[in-house]
Amino acid sequence: RFIGLEGVESPSILGHCNGIVCLSPCSDNLVLCNPAIKEIKLLPKSGLPDWWGCAVGFGYDPKSKDYKVSRIATYQAEIDGLIPPPRVEIYTLSTDSWREIKNNSLETDTTCFFPDYFQMYFQGICFWVGYEQPKQSVEYEDEEQKPMVIFFDTGDEIFHHILFPDSFYMYEEGSAYAYEMSYIMYCDLRIILWNGFIALFGFNRFSAFPDSYGLWVLDGFDGAKGSWTKHLTFEPLVRIKRVLE
């Protein structure tokens, strides 16, 4: 009620940075909240046309010393079957406004990259679990999506991507790929910090019933490239439905 929104029961936490939390109370509304000083701010409406879906990230730009919210909007396939590339807009706290940026780093001649599940912010970079998909394809079919890590440099405002460890692409013969991918993407794949390094924690393989969990560290990460090194493996625990990092 304080910010003019009525009937909000359970807002979603999209991300946090330096004690500030980004919330989505409903539809396309976004809110920044600082619980320590009890301040809350409703962000302006998006300047993008109505979208089919969108992903949001929140972080701090150490270059401009400003907080930024990134919104990546996706749209339904066109009449000719082509999936349009995502459109990106950035909210800057100091100006209290949105601006659209070029999305060249989110598409190639034949494919598009779609950030999907926001994971975390760390040292000027926002991380998502996302996927690459051919532009000419059946609309957003899981079988044609290649999952990966997609990240955004808040200073340069450029997206990059890194594939998962090789074992994540080793599917069992006859397995239901779409089910396995959605199961992991929703439930058991996390980008986390481990001993000060970017790490990936989740199933050892893409399978609804994994042999084990694993933890991979992103070595040599320079803000654009890196390689995964496996550091930890442990078997599923009896009667433990989900492992929390």
N, C-alpha and C positions, 0 to 999 in steps of 0.2 A: 504493500500500500504506500510505503514511503516514496517509492520511485514511480508510482503510477501504474503498477501492474496488479490486477485483481485475480483472485482465485488460483494462485500458484501454490501447489501442495508440496512438490518434491523436485526442486531444480537440480539439474545435472551439473556435476563438477567437471569442467572440460580440461582444466589445467591450473597450474599455480606457479608463481615465480616471486621470490623475495618477499614472501608473506602475503602477496596479493593473489586472490583466487578468481578465476574466470568461470562464471556460471551461465548456464542456459536455462532460464526459468520456464520458457515456453516458445514454441515455434521458432522464429528467427531472432528473437530478442536475446541480447547478450548483456551480461552485467559483470562489472569488476567490483570486488569486495575486499576491503582490508579489515579483517576482524579485530586486529590489534588496536586500531584507532576508531573502529566502529563507523567506517565510511563505506558508502555503496554508491555506484555510479551506473546508470543505464546508458548503454552505448547508442549512438544514433542508428537509424535504420540503414540497412544496406543499400548501396547504389546500384547493385546488380539486378538484372531482371529475374523474375521468379525462376527458381532452380528446381531440378529433380531431386538433388541431394547436395549436401555440403559437409566439408570437414573444417574444423577450426583448430588453430594453434595459438598459444599465448607465450610470450617471452619478453626478454629485455635486450635492447640493442646497445651494446657497450660503446659503439662508435658514436652514435648520436645521443647516448645516455637518455633513452626514452623507451617506454613500454609500447609493444606492438601486438596487435591481434591480427592474425592472418585468417582469411576465409577463402576456401577453395570450393567453388560451386561447380557442380556437374549437371549436364543437361541430357534430355532424352535424345535418342538417335533421330536423325533427320529422315525425310521421306526416302532418300536413296540408300538408307541403311547405314550411313556413316555416323559414327559416334563423334560428336563435337568435342574439341579439347576443353579442359576445364578453364574457368575464368577465375582470376585471383584478385582480391582486394585486400588492402592493408589499412587497419585503423591505428592511428598514432595518438597516444594519450595527450601529448602536448598541444596538438591542434584540435583534438576532439572531433576528428573527421575521418572518413574513409576515402581511399583513392585506389583506382584500379591500376595494376601493374602488368607488364608483359609476362606471358606465361611460356616463353620460348623453351625454357628448361623443362617443361612438363609435356613436351611432345616431340616426336620425330616425324619423318615423312609418312610413316605407316602406323605408328603407335602413339598412345597417350599414357601418361603416368597419373595415377589418382591416389593422393594421400587419403587415408580412410580413417584409421583409429589413432587419435593423438595419444602419444605415450608420455613424453616429458620434454622439458626444456633444460639445456645444460650449456653453459659458457657460450651464449650467443646463438645457439642452434636449437631449433624445434624438430622433434622426431615423431614420425608417424609410422605405423605399419600400413602399407598400401600395396598397389599392384600396377603392372603394366598390361595394357590390352590393345589389340589391333583396332584401328579406326573402322575398318571394314569388317564387321562381324555381327553375329547375332547379339542383340542389345544386352550388354553387361552379363554375358554368360560366364559362369564361374570357370568352366572348362578352358576358356581362352584367357584367363587372367593369370599372370605370373606374379606371385606375391614377393614383396621385397621391403626394405627399409627406405623410406623417403624422408629427406630432411631439408630444412630451410635455414639459410644463413640470414639472420635478422638484420645484419649490417649491409651486406651486398644485395640482399633480397633476391637470391638465386636458389633454386631447388636443385638438389642432387639426389642420387639413389645408389644403394648398395644391395646386391643380392644377398639372400640368406646363405648360411653355410650349405655346402653341397648336399649334405644328408637330408635337407628339407625338401629336396626335389626328387628324392628316391621313393617313388610311390610303389606300393605293393601291387602285384599283378591282380587285376580284377577288382581293385579297391574303388570305392565311390569317391572319386577325387573331390567333387564339389562339396560333399558332406564333410570330408576330412578337412578341407581348407577352411570352411566356415566355422567348424568346431574349434580349430586352433586359433583362428583370427579373433573369435569372440571370447574364448575362454582361457587359453593357456599359452599365450605368447606375449612376452613383455620385454620392452627395452628398458634397461635399468642401469644404475651406477653400481659398479663392483670394484672396490678398492680404488676409487677415483677414475675408473675407466668405463667407457661405454660398453655395455654387455647385452647379450641377448639370452633370455632365459625362457625355456619352453620344452616342448616335446623334442625328443631326439630325432624323430622322423614324422612325416606327415601321415598320421594314422589315428583313427578314432580310439585305438587301444595301443598306446605306445609301449615300446620295449623299455624305455627309460626317459628320464628328463635330462637335459643338458644345459650347460652354461658356456657360452662362447664370448670371448673378449675381442673387441675391435682394436687390433694392434695397428700402430702406425697411422692412426687417424689424424689427418691434417685439415679437417673441415670439409673435405671433398672425397677423399679416398681412404681405404683401409682394408685390412684383411682379417678374417675371423680365425681365432685360435681357441680350440676347445680346452677348457680348464676344469670342468667338473661334470660328473655323470652320477646319477643315483636312480635306483629302481623306484617305480611307483609304490606308494605306501598303501597298505591294506586299509580299506574303508575311508581313505582320504580322497574326497571327490575332486578337490582342486588345490593346487599348491600355490601359496602366496609368497612373492619374493620379499 
